[in-house]
């Protein structure tokens, strides 16, 4: 999760999601993740007080750009080629990323997204930088 002045996702030359003054949320799904963890993650993302004056996105209505990012589960301990064994396969990960987005929207968040299973160009102007790794 990164505080941003602006962020966007482009797929095949088309901007598919964009925000200003909010949070860029890169969501990685592990093989062991559950829908309950997706809901918990959404709550934490929306209510974590990391914005100016210790406010949260829920406090000020800051928008979120949620992007699926399986590479967060890269294991680089051995050799020069990362292992992706901990990352959930796409058919398991996509519904959980969708569950995070749905849970955020249920809480009243304004959410833009990337596009699952596509080559995305993610652009951001980071604020701070303030980057938080959330694990649930």
N, C-alpha and C positions, 0 to 999 in steps of 0.2 A: 504494500500500500504506500503510495507516494502522494504528497500534497503537490498540486500543480496549479499554475496560473492558467494553463490550457493543455488539453491533450486530445488526440484524435487517433482514429484507426482508419486506414485506407486499404481497400481490397480491390485489385484490378483497376486502379486509378479512380475509384469512387470512395469518398469519405462515407463510411457506414456508421460511425459514431464519433461524437465530439462533445467536449464540455469546456467550460471556463470556470476558473476558481473553484476547484473541488478536489476530488481524490481519484487517482488512477489506481485501480485495484487489479493486480495480476493474480489470477486464481489458479493454483495448481491442485490437482486432485490425485491423491494416492490410492492405491489398490484397496486400502483398508478404510477409506472414508465412507461416511454414511449420510443419509438425508438429515439426520439430527445434527451432525456436525456442520452441514451446509447452513442450516438455520442459525446455529450458534455463531458461525462465521459472519453471517449477514448482520446479526445483532451487534457483534463486536465492531465490525467495520463502520456501521452507521452511528454507533454511540461512543466510539473511542474519542477521547478529548485530545486531539492532536492538532487542531486548527488554532488560529490566533486566539489569545485570551483563554486558553484551555477550553475551547468549545468543540463540539462534535459536528459532523455533517447534519445530524438530526436537529441540533440546536439552531443552525443557521440556514438549513435547507440547501446545503452545498450539494451539487450534482456529483455523480460517480460514473466513471467509465470502467466497466468490468470487462477484462480480457482474459480468456483462457490461456494458460501458460504452463504446459506440461514440463517444460525444461527446468522448472524450479525443482524438480525431483531428480536432477542429474546427480549421479554418483561418480565422482572423479577421483576416488581414493586409489584406484589402480590404473596403471597405464596412461595412455594419452587419449583414449576414446571414452567418452562418458557412457555410463550405463543408465538406461531408462527403466529398469526393472521395477522400481518403486512407483512409477507413474501409472495411473489407471489407464486401461485401454480406452480408446475414444468412445466406444458404446457404453461404457460405465461412467466416464468422466462428463460427457455432455449433459446428461440429465442432472448431475450434481451442480455443474456450473449454472444451468438453467434454474435449479432450485435456489441457489444463492441470489440470483437476479430476482426471482419471484418473491423471495422473502424480503429483499430490500424494498421492492415496490409495495409489498403489503404493509411495510412500515411507513410508507409515504415518501420514499426516496425517489428522486429523479435519476433514472439509470439509463445510460447509453451502453452499448455493447460492441464488441468485436463480432467476428463471424467465425464460428467454430469450423475446424477442419479446412481453413483456407490459409494462404500465405498472407499474413497481415503486416502492414507497415505501421508501427505504433510510434507516434510522435508525442513528445511532452516537453513542456517548459516547467521544470521542477522548481518548487518553492522551498527554500531552506538550504540545502535539500533536507527534507524530513521524510525518511523512509522507514517504515515499520514492517517487520516480519511478524505476522500473526500465525500462531499455530493453535489449532483447536482439536 
